């Protein structure tokens, strides 16, 4: 508990004791967590890697008592959650408070705190917003939901990803543009004159649908399918011919049927072996070749690039429609 809290509590206790004989003190409600308790809970949660809960505790502690230490811990917590813009702003505020602090230790660390903020800048998108009417009465400009001071050229940071720039003024059409910013990139947005007679360009929201596959690759896949089918037919043919030769030899004069099979002389054995060779080697070989060719056809077809067709909604004062375009 801070020194100010101790003095305040002491004065209240003394005043209460002096009036104890005259006024009956009501039973106090259970005390809510104070700033120090919330701060310690936040530190414990951060050490455990539970940064979302830690940020909640630090924010509540900061709302009760604004200290540089709480700001720095909250900033570090937001940094771990990927909220770089929030962390950067807290570091900047903490650096400014450190520079004006009466505590020489705090003043000495101001430069290090600013370095922490600077280290986050490459992780954010730099937004440059040019405003055609910065002095327009009631003009409100937000970048990713954060209000900013309307000036002719706004320089602001934002977390990477989808960034909404919105400008509103009483009685005038609003302006909104959505940009996708990358870490370290700079995005420029122009806010035009907010006038009912001036059409405002709306952001494009292209949707892409998959079109046909590359015809060359498709034809190649069809060729593999045809070759694979031919190999399969050839395999079946060799198997049937081999079986036919086997049956003819087994039923011929060089072989006799006995229980459990056939017995052949040397000529019959040679003919039986040739028939089996025809079925086993040629038939099986063409069957394997057919499987390979059909597998290659599937790979070529499935990996063939497809056309991307962009479908862009369009709207004018007279009509609403779609613009369709294609690209590979």
DAURRA-V26979 format. One record per pair of residues at least 12 apart in sequence whose ideal C-beta (glycine too) atoms are under 8 Angstrom apart, sorted by sequence separation. I is the first residue (numbers start at 1). GAP is how many residues later the second one is. If there is no record, write none. Layout:
i=I gap=GAP
i=I gap=GAP
This chain:
i=42 gap=12
i=45 gap=12
i=58 gap=12
i=62 gap=12
i=75 gap=12
i=78 gap=12
i=98 gap=12
i=129 gap=12
i=146 gap=12
i=164 gap=12
i=165 gap=12
i=177 gap=12
i=250 gap=12
i=311 gap=12
i=312 gap=12
i=42 gap=13
i=75 gap=13
i=141 gap=13
i=143 gap=13
i=164 gap=13
i=165 gap=13
i=254 gap=13
i=255 gap=13
i=310 gap=13
i=311 gap=13
i=312 gap=13
i=42 gap=14
i=96 gap=14
i=129 gap=14
i=136 gap=14
i=144 gap=14
i=164 gap=14
i=165 gap=14
i=250 gap=14
i=254 gap=14
i=310 gap=14
i=42 gap=15
i=58 gap=15
i=59 gap=15
i=75 gap=15
i=95 gap=15
i=98 gap=15
i=135 gap=15
i=143 gap=15
i=144 gap=15
i=163 gap=15
i=249 gap=15
i=309 gap=15
i=310 gap=15
i=41 gap=16
i=42 gap=16
i=58 gap=16
i=74 gap=16
i=75 gap=16
i=95 gap=16
i=127 gap=16
i=134 gap=16
i=162 gap=16
i=163 gap=16
i=175 gap=16
i=252 gap=16
i=309 gap=16
i=310 gap=16
i=134 gap=17
i=162 gap=17
i=163 gap=17
i=175 gap=17
i=254 gap=17
i=255 gap=17
i=309 gap=17
i=310 gap=17
i=39 gap=18
i=72 gap=18
i=95 gap=18
i=134 gap=18
i=162 gap=18
i=163 gap=18
i=308 gap=18
i=38 gap=19
i=39 gap=19
i=42 gap=19
i=54 gap=19
i=55 gap=19
i=58 gap=19
i=71 gap=19
i=72 gap=19
i=75 gap=19
i=94 gap=19
i=95 gap=19
i=129 gap=19
i=131 gap=19
i=144 gap=19
i=145 gap=19
i=161 gap=19
i=175 gap=19
i=249 gap=19
i=252 gap=19
i=307 gap=19
i=308 gap=19
i=38 gap=20
i=131 gap=20
i=143 gap=20
i=144 gap=20
i=161 gap=20
i=174 gap=20
i=307 gap=20
i=308 gap=20
i=131 gap=21
i=143 gap=21
i=160 gap=21
i=173 gap=21
i=307 gap=21
i=38 gap=22
i=39 gap=22
i=55 gap=22
i=71 gap=22
i=72 gap=22
i=91 gap=22
i=92 gap=22
i=95 gap=22
i=130 gap=22
i=131 gap=22
i=142 gap=22
i=143 gap=22
i=160 gap=22
i=172 gap=22
i=249 gap=22
i=250 gap=22
i=38 gap=23
i=54 gap=23
i=55 gap=23
i=71 gap=23
i=91 gap=23
i=130 gap=23
i=131 gap=23
i=142 gap=23
i=158 gap=23
i=160 gap=23
i=172 gap=23
i=173 gap=23
i=249 gap=23
i=305 gap=23
i=129 gap=24
i=130 gap=24
i=141 gap=24
i=142 gap=24
i=163 gap=24
i=165 gap=24
i=167 gap=24
i=172 gap=24
i=177 gap=24
i=36 gap=25
i=91 gap=25
i=92 gap=25
i=128 gap=25
i=129 gap=25
i=141 gap=25
i=160 gap=25
i=169 gap=25
i=175 gap=25
i=178 gap=25
i=35 gap=26
i=38 gap=26
i=51 gap=26
i=55 gap=26
i=68 gap=26
i=71 gap=26
i=91 gap=26
i=128 gap=26
i=141 gap=26
i=165 gap=26
i=176 gap=26
i=177 gap=26
i=245 gap=26
i=246 gap=26
i=249 gap=26
i=33 gap=27
i=35 gap=27
i=46 gap=27
i=127 gap=27
i=128 gap=27
i=129 gap=27
i=140 gap=27
i=167 gap=27
i=173 gap=27
i=176 gap=27
i=127 gap=28
i=139 gap=28
i=140 gap=28
i=5 gap=29
i=35 gap=29
i=36 gap=29
i=51 gap=29
i=52 gap=29
i=68 gap=29
i=88 gap=29
i=91 gap=29
i=126 gap=29
i=127 gap=29
i=139 gap=29
i=140 gap=29
i=245 gap=29
i=246 gap=29
i=34 gap=30
i=35 gap=30
i=39 gap=30
i=43 gap=30
i=46 gap=30
i=51 gap=30
i=68 gap=30
i=126 gap=30
i=127 gap=30
i=139 gap=30
i=245 gap=30
i=246 gap=30
i=39 gap=31
i=42 gap=31
i=46 gap=31
i=126 gap=31
i=127 gap=31
i=138 gap=31
i=244 gap=31
i=35 gap=32
i=42 gap=32
i=88 gap=32
i=125 gap=32
i=137 gap=32
i=138 gap=32
i=243 gap=32
i=1 gap=33
i=2 gap=33
i=68 gap=33
i=87 gap=33
i=88 gap=33
i=124 gap=33
i=125 gap=33
i=136 gap=33
i=137 gap=33
i=242 gap=33
i=245 gap=33
i=246 gap=33
i=2 gap=34
i=39 gap=34
i=46 gap=34
i=124 gap=34
i=125 gap=34
i=242 gap=34
i=1 gap=35
i=35 gap=35
i=42 gap=35
i=124 gap=35
i=125 gap=35
i=242 gap=35
i=84 gap=36
i=88 gap=36
i=121 gap=36
i=124 gap=36
i=127 gap=36
i=129 gap=36
i=131 gap=36
i=136 gap=36
i=242 gap=36
i=243 gap=36
i=123 gap=37
i=241 gap=37
i=242 gap=37
i=68 gap=38
i=125 gap=38
i=127 gap=38
i=241 gap=38
i=242 gap=38
i=84 gap=39
i=85 gap=39
i=84 gap=40
i=238 gap=40
i=239 gap=40
i=242 gap=40
i=72 gap=41
i=75 gap=41
i=79 gap=41
i=238 gap=41
i=242 gap=41
i=238 gap=44
i=239 gap=44
i=238 gap=45
i=235 gap=47
i=236 gap=47
i=235 gap=48
i=238 gap=48
i=235 gap=49
i=141 gap=50
i=235 gap=50
i=235 gap=51
i=234 gap=52
i=235 gap=52
i=127 gap=54
i=232 gap=54
i=235 gap=54
i=139 gap=55
i=231 gap=55
i=232 gap=55
i=235 gap=55
i=125 gap=56
i=231 gap=56
i=125 gap=57
i=125 gap=58
i=128 gap=58
i=130 gap=58
i=132 gap=58
i=133 gap=58
i=136 gap=58
i=231 gap=58
i=232 gap=58
i=85 gap=59
i=124 gap=59
i=125 gap=59
i=126 gap=59
i=127 gap=59
i=128 gap=59
i=129 gap=59
i=130 gap=59
i=132 gap=59
i=231 gap=59
i=123 gap=60
i=124 gap=60
i=125 gap=60
i=126 gap=60
i=127 gap=60
i=128 gap=60
i=129 gap=60
i=130 gap=60
i=131 gap=60
i=132 gap=60
i=133 gap=60
i=85 gap=61
i=122 gap=61
i=123 gap=61
i=125 gap=61
i=126 gap=61
i=128 gap=61
i=129 gap=61
i=130 gap=61
i=132 gap=61
i=133 gap=61
i=228 gap=61
i=229 gap=61
i=122 gap=62
i=125 gap=62
i=127 gap=62
i=129 gap=62
i=228 gap=62
i=231 gap=62
i=2 gap=63
i=228 gap=63
i=228 gap=64
i=228 gap=65
i=229 gap=65
i=227 gap=66
i=228 gap=66
i=225 gap=68
i=228 gap=68
i=88 gap=69
i=224 gap=69
i=225 gap=69
i=228 gap=69
i=224 gap=70
i=85 gap=72
i=224 gap=72
i=225 gap=72
i=84 gap=73
i=85 gap=73
i=224 gap=73
i=85 gap=74
i=223 gap=74
i=84 gap=75
i=222 gap=75
i=83 gap=76
i=221 gap=76
i=224 gap=76
i=82 gap=77
i=221 gap=77
i=221 gap=79
i=220 gap=80
i=221 gap=80
i=217 gap=83
i=218 gap=83
i=221 gap=83
i=217 gap=84
i=217 gap=86
i=218 gap=86
i=217 gap=87
i=213 gap=88
i=217 gap=88
i=214 gap=90
i=213 gap=91
i=214 gap=91
i=213 gap=92
i=214 gap=92
i=213 gap=93
i=212 gap=94
i=213 gap=94
i=211 gap=95
i=212 gap=95
i=210 gap=96
i=211 gap=96
i=210 gap=97
i=211 gap=97
i=210 gap=98
i=211 gap=98
i=209 gap=99
i=210 gap=99
i=208 gap=100
i=209 gap=100
i=208 gap=101
i=208 gap=102
i=209 gap=102
i=207 gap=103
i=208 gap=103
i=206 gap=104
i=207 gap=104
i=206 gap=105
i=207 gap=105
i=206 gap=106
i=205 gap=107
i=204 gap=108
i=205 gap=108
i=202 gap=113
i=214 gap=114
i=211 gap=115
